[in-house]
Amino acid sequence: MALASAEYPFLNLMWTMLVFFCWVAWFWLLFVVLGDLYRRTDVSGWAKAGWTLLVIVLPFLGILLYLITGGRNMAERRRARELAAQQQFTDYVRKVSAADRTSAAQIAEARRLLDEGIIDEAEFRVLKRKALAP
């Protein structure tokens, strides 16, 4: 064990961990920038191709230039996408729950008619089956 620590000192280990962290952070930043670029609707296809080429050919300069020119609006665009997704989910839940309430209301109305003797058990089952049908 002592031999392994002598061959690879603690400071070399810390340097390796720092380099690995920076490497992971760099790729994360690259994916964030490219993801934002490709999701933008206000940028033409040629501009996207140009930014992609710049980021691939001159990665440090390309990423830094993109962050300088469009970084301020990245958070706003992400927030807008998240709000749109949340609104879409909320609308879907409301639509589904409204359909369930409609089915429940139809069954409740059929039960009331059955209790009042207006319809018989067979008609109640038919109405219930229709209300529960997709």
C-alpha positions in Angstrom: 0.0 0.0 0.0 2.8 2.4 0.8 4.4 1.6 -2.5 1.3 2.7 -4.4 1.2 6.0 -2.6 4.9 6.6 -3.3 4.4 6.0 -7.0 1.4 8.3 -7.3 1.5 11.1 -4.7 -1.5 12.8 -3.2 -1.0 16.0 -5.2 -1.0 14.1 -8.5 -4.3 12.4 -7.4 -5.8 15.8 -6.6 -4.7 17.1 -10.0 -6.1 14.1 -11.8 -9.5 14.6 -10.0 -9.5 18.3 -10.9 -8.8 17.6 -14.5 -11.5 14.9 -14.6 -14.0 17.3 -13.0 -13.2 20.0 -15.6 -13.5 17.5 -18.4 -17.0 16.5 -17.2 -18.0 20.1 -16.7 -16.8 21.0 -20.2 -18.9 18.3 -21.8 -21.9 19.3 -19.7 -21.5 22.9 -20.9 -21.1 21.7 -24.5 -24.4 19.7 -24.3 -26.2 22.6 -22.6 -25.1 25.1 -25.3 -25.9 22.8 -28.2 -29.2 21.8 -26.7 -30.2 25.4 -26.3 -29.0 26.2 -29.8 -31.0 23.4 -31.4 -34.2 24.2 -29.4 -34.2 27.9 -30.5 -36.8 28.9 -33.0 -35.5 32.4 -33.5 -32.3 31.2 -35.1 -32.2 30.0 -38.8 -30.8 26.6 -39.8 -27.7 28.3 -41.4 -27.0 30.1 -38.1 -27.3 26.8 -36.2 -24.9 25.2 -38.6 -22.5 28.0 -38.2 -22.6 27.9 -34.4 -22.2 24.1 -34.5 -19.2 24.4 -36.8 -17.7 27.1 -34.6 -18.2 25.0 -31.5 -16.7 21.9 -33.1 -13.7 23.6 -34.8 -12.9 26.1 -32.0 -14.6 24.7 -29.0 -13.5 27.1 -26.3 -14.0 30.2 -28.4 -17.3 28.9 -29.8 -18.8 28.1 -26.4 -17.6 31.3 -24.8 -18.9 33.4 -27.7 -22.3 31.7 -27.6 -22.5 32.3 -23.8 -21.5 35.9 -24.3 -24.0 36.6 -27.1 -26.9 34.4 -26.1 -26.3 33.3 -22.6 -28.5 35.9 -21.0 -31.6 34.5 -22.7 -30.8 30.8 -22.1 -32.5 30.8 -18.7 -35.6 32.6 -20.0 -36.0 30.2 -22.9 -35.6 27.2 -20.5 -38.1 28.7 -18.1 -40.6 29.3 -20.9 -40.2 25.6 -22.1 -40.8 24.4 -18.6 -43.8 26.6 -18.1 -45.3 25.4 -21.4 -44.7 21.7 -20.4 -46.3 22.3 -17.0 -49.3 24.0 -18.7 -49.7 21.2 -21.2 -49.6 18.7 -18.3 -52.1 20.7 -16.3 -54.5 21.0 -19.3 -54.2 17.2 -19.8 -55.0 16.5 -16.2 -58.0 18.8 -16.2 -59.3 17.2 -19.4 -59.0 13.7 -18.1 -60.5 14.6 -14.7 -63.3 16.5 -16.4 -64.1 13.3 -18.4 -64.1 11.3 -15.2 -66.4 13.8 -13.5 -68.7 13.6 -16.5 -68.8 9.8 -16.2 -69.4 10.0 -12.4 -72.2 12.5 -12.9 -73.8 10.3 -15.5 -73.6 7.3 -13.2 -75.0 9.3 -10.3 -77.9 10.5 -12.4 -78.6 6.9 -13.5 -78.5 5.8 -9.9 -81.0 8.6 -9.0 -83.3 7.5 -11.7 -83.0 3.9 -10.5 -83.7 4.9 -7.0 -86.8 6.9 -8.0 -88.1 3.9 -10.0 -87.9 5.6 -13.4 -85.6 3.0 -14.9 -85.0 -0.6 -13.9 -81.8 -2.4 -13.0 -81.0 -3.5 -16.6 -81.3 0.0 -17.9 -79.1 1.3 -15.1 -76.4 -1.2 -16.1 -76.6 -0.1 -19.7 -76.3 3.6 -18.7 -73.4 2.7 -16.4 -71.6 0.8 -19.1 -72.1 3.7 -21.6 -70.7 6.2 -19.0 -67.6 4.1 -18.3 -66.9 3.3 -22.0 -63.8 5.2 -23.3 
